[in-house]
Amino acid sequence: MSTPSTQVFQVQGMSCQHCVRAVTQAVQDVDPEADVRIDLPTGRVEVQSAETADALQSAIREAGYTVQG
């Protein structure tokens, strides 16, 4: 792992606090030290992590959500 950086993703399919917990858990399964901030109304997921964007996006997709871009 490298130095933590902030990455922002647009995630579709989140509609409630359960979704927020699921996405947060998926990211933290990849990086337990990750700081995850989610704005549910806009679908904005901000992650501070040393993991790559690809690894984080894959984790979110595996949890059943669509990552834009």
GUSETOR-115797 format. One record per residue (C-alpha): x, y, z; residue in one letter; chain. Coordinates in Angstrom, 2 decimals, decimal comma. Example, Ala and Ser with C-alpha at 12.3 -4.5 7.8 and 13.67 -1.06 7.14 Angstrom:
// GUSETOR-115797
REC         x         y         z   aa   ch
REC     12,30     -4,50      7,80    a    A
REC     13,67     -1,06      7,14    s    A
// end
This chain:
// GUSETOR-115797
REC         x         y         z   aa   ch
REC      0,00      0,00      0,00    m    A
REC      1,06      3,56     -0,60    s    A
REC      0,29      6,89      1,00    t    A
REC     -3,44      7,45      1,60    p    A
REC     -5,19      9,68     -0,90    s    A
REC     -8,75     10,89     -1,29    t    A
REC    -10,77      9,42     -4,12    q    A
REC    -14,33     10,32     -5,07    v    A
REC    -16,79      7,98     -6,77    f    A
REC    -20,35      8,38     -8,00    q    A
REC    -22,29      5,33     -6,86    v    A
REC    -25,77      4,41     -8,08    q    A
REC    -28,17      2,16     -6,25    g    A
REC    -27,78      3,52     -2,72    m    A
REC    -31,14      4,45     -1,23    s    A
REC    -30,93      4,05      2,56    c    A
REC    -28,64      3,79      5,56    q    A
REC    -28,31      0,05      4,98    h    A
REC    -26,76      0,88      1,59    c    A
REC    -24,40      3,35      3,26    v    A
REC    -23,29      0,66      5,73    r    A
REC    -22,89     -1,92      2,94    a    A
REC    -20,69      0,36      0,82    v    A
REC    -18,67      1,45      3,86    t    A
REC    -18,13     -2,16      4,90    q    A
REC    -17,15     -3,19      1,37    a    A
REC    -14,47     -0,48      1,25    v    A
REC    -13,24     -1,26      4,76    q    A
REC    -13,00     -4,97      3,89    d    A
REC    -10,35     -3,92      1,34    v    A
REC     -8,76     -1,29      3,60    d    A
REC     -9,73     -1,42      7,30    p    A
REC     -8,11      1,99      7,80    e    A
REC    -10,14      3,69      5,07    a    A
REC    -12,16      6,78      5,95    d    A
REC    -15,45      6,61      4,04    v    A
REC    -17,86      9,53      3,70    r    A
REC    -21,09      9,09      1,80    i    A
REC    -23,59     11,71      0,68    d    A
REC    -26,66      9,54      0,12    l    A
REC    -28,83     12,05     -1,83    p    A
REC    -26,12     12,66     -4,46    t    A
REC    -24,51      9,20     -4,45    g    A
REC    -21,12     10,75     -3,75    r    A
REC    -18,69      8,42     -2,01    v    A
REC    -15,44      9,95     -0,77    e    A
REC    -12,79      7,52      0,38    v    A
REC     -9,44      8,28      1,95    q    A
REC     -7,40      5,14      1,45    s    A
REC     -4,01      3,85      0,39    a    A
REC     -5,72      1,31     -1,88    e    A
REC     -6,04      1,88     -5,62    t    A
REC     -9,22      3,30     -7,14    a    A
REC     -9,68      0,03     -9,03    d    A
REC     -9,59     -2,02     -5,81    a    A
REC    -12,09      0,30     -4,12    l    A
REC    -14,43      0,36     -7,12    q    A
REC    -14,31     -3,43     -7,38    s    A
REC    -15,26     -3,76     -3,72    a    A
REC    -18,23     -1,41     -4,17    i    A
REC    -19,34     -3,28     -7,30    r    A
REC    -19,07     -6,63     -5,51    e    A
REC    -21,40     -5,22     -2,84    a    A
REC    -24,00     -4,78     -5,59    g    A
REC    -23,69     -1,10     -6,52    y    A
REC    -22,84      0,68     -9,77    t    A
REC    -19,78      2,93     -9,80    v    A
REC    -19,73      5,66    -12,44    q    A
REC    -16,55      6,63    -14,23    g    A
// end
